[in-house]
Amino acid sequence: MYKSILKCSIAAVALSLTSMALHAESYPTKPVRLIVPFPPGGSVDYVARTISQKFSENLGQTIVVDNRGACQISCVLRS
């Protein structure tokens, strides 16, 4: 009795992990936004664009750098 319960629970865990792995392959489906809380043209913008190129190569997804000069934490949370 306990062996059959153990086998069923192992099978259920294996199936759930397999389904999670299949769903994880398509992430991210939309372009990723990198919010920079400084105006464009500065050193922070340069670093953000350099990092976004590496992220784009690793993820295989478009990274959009969104410069928001004088941005507070509230404007980042609204995005």
KOLSE-378755 format. One record per residue: x, y, z of N, C-alpha, C in turn. Coordinates in steps of 0.001 Angstrom, whole numbers, padded with zeros to 6 digits, always signed. Example, Ala and Ser with C-alpha at 12.3 -4.5 7.8 and 13.67 -1.06 7.14 Angstrom:
KOLSE-378755
+013190-005690+007800+012300-004500+007800+013200-003300+007800;+012850-002250+007080+013670-001060+007140+012900+000030+007870;
***
This chain:
KOLSE-378755
+000819-001194+000000+000000+000000+000000+000865+001260+000000;+001845+001287+000902+002699+002468+000990+003590+002618-000246;+003990+001491-000833+004813+001548-002035+004039+002141-003206;+002769+001799-003320+001973+002349-004414+001729+003846-004214;+001533+004271-002980+001364+005706-002698+002661+006446-003006;+003782+005867-002629+005077+006479-002893+005338+006583-004397;+005004+005532-005150+005195+005559-006595+004319+006622-007247;+003091+006731-006799+002179+007728-007361+002648+009145-007049;+003131+009363-005841+003600+010699-005484+004866+011064-006246;+005751+010107-006462+006955+010373-007252+006573+010688-008697;+005634+009960-009238+005181+010215-010605+004541+011597-010721;+003755+011990-009720+003105+013302-009746+004137+014428-009691;+005151+014256-008853+006207+015264-008765+006974+015349-010079;+007283+014212-010674+008017+014191-011940+007209+014873-013049;+005914+014615-013102+005070+015250-014121+004970+016755-013910;+004861+017199-012665+004754+018633-012411+006055+019343-012745;+007196+018727-012452+008475+019338-012802+008671+019399-014306;+008226+018388-015009+008336+018379-016464+007478+019474-017075;+006279+019647-016572+005406+020690-017115+005942+022073-016796;+006551+022255-015625+007145+023547-015282+008312+023845-016207;+009110+022851-016543+010250+023062-017431+009786+023436-018832;+008686+022863-019293+008180+023184-020623+007652+024603-020693;+007022+025070-019618+006502+026431-019593+007614+027455-019454;+008707+027112-018833+009787+028061-018593+010579+028383-019853;+010453+027611-020902+011235+027844-022102+010837+029111-022842;+009602+029538-022756+009130+030666-023547+009287+032013-022848;+009856+032064-021660+010016+033325-020939+011230+034059-021434;+011292+035318-021587+010212+036291-021626+009585+036359-023017;+008317+036642-023062+007626+036682-024345+007559+038093-024916;+007708+039109-024089+007674+040501-024529+009062+041106-024361;+009332+042229-025024+010605+042904-024791+010743+043315-023325;+011956+043193-022810+012221+043518-021417+012598+044994-021339;+011980+045715-020392+012283+047138-020210+013272+047313-019078;+014369+048002-019352+015357+048352-018342+015178+049829-018043;+014635+050136-016867+014334+051516-016513+015569+052146-015880;+016021+053249-016484+017171+054002-015986+016637+055327-015440;+016814+055591-014139+016225+056803-013547+017065+058059-013757;+017777+058144-014856+018591+059309-015180+018354+059694-016626;+018627+060962-016992+018411+061381-018380+019387+060702-019339;+019023+060596-020616+019906+059941-021588+021170+060769-021852;+022241+060066-022232+023477+060735-022602+024544+060724-021533;+024194+060329-020334+025166+060312-019240+025889+058981-019131;+026718+058883-018110+027489+057655-017911+026597+056486-017509;+025542+056753-016752+024623+055690-016348+023882+055137-017561;+023533+056018-018482+022868+055580-019714+023800+054697-020538;+025072+055079-020619+026056+054281-021362+026203+052890-020750;+026306+052822-019438+026439+051526-018755+025181+050689-018956;+024022+051310-018865+022760+050580-019044+022648+050009-020450;+023054+050766-021445+022977+050276-022829+023990+049163-023079;+025173+049257-022450+026167+048195-022575+025668+046915-021927;+025089+047044-020742+024541+045877-020035+023369+045283-020808;+022534+046148-021387+021369+045640-022108+021774+044834-023335;+022899+045178-023973+023361+044387-025113+023743+042980-024675;+024430+042867-023544+024826+041547-023035+023599+040749-022596;+022657+041421-021932+021413+040746-021540+020686+040224-022774;+020627+041051-023812+019922+040661-025028+020564+039447-025675;+021896+039401-025679+022590+038242-026246+022317+036982-025435;+022337+037098-024108+022134+035929-023239+020688+035449-023231;+019744+036385-023212+018327+036000-023162+017760+035672-024538;+018353+036246-025574+017777+036079-026904+016500+036877-027061;+016401+037958-026318+015195+038780-026300+015607+040248-026384;+014749+041074-026930+015024+042497-027050+014954+043168-025683;+015949+044003-025388+015971+044790-024158+015788+046251-024560;+014793+046920-023990+014516+048319-024280+014974+049144-023085;+015905+050095-023326+016378+050978-022265+015421+052155-022201;+014809+052345-021033+013811+053401-020833+014407+054426-019872;+014886+055556-020424+015461+056622-019595+014349+057501-019048;+014372+057694-017756+013384+058552-017105+014123+059509-016194;+014444+060674-016723+015168+061672-015957+014362+062146-014768;+015052+062344-013653+014446+062803-012398+013300+061896-011963;+013485+060633-012144+012455+059654-011809+012559+059253-010342;+011465+059261-009672+011396+058809-008289+011062+057327-008276;+011112+056716-007116+010780+055294-006982+009320+055049-007360;+008453+056025-007166+007044+055844-007494+006821+055664-009000;+007613+056370-009827+007428+056219-011280+007958+054865-011751;+008946+054312-011059+009444+052981-011403+008408+051939-011004;+007777+052111-009861+006770+051152-009409+005541+051174-010303;+005200+052310-010894+004049+052374-011781+004301+051679-013112;+005560+051491-013492+005872+050894-014798+005626+049479-014817;
***
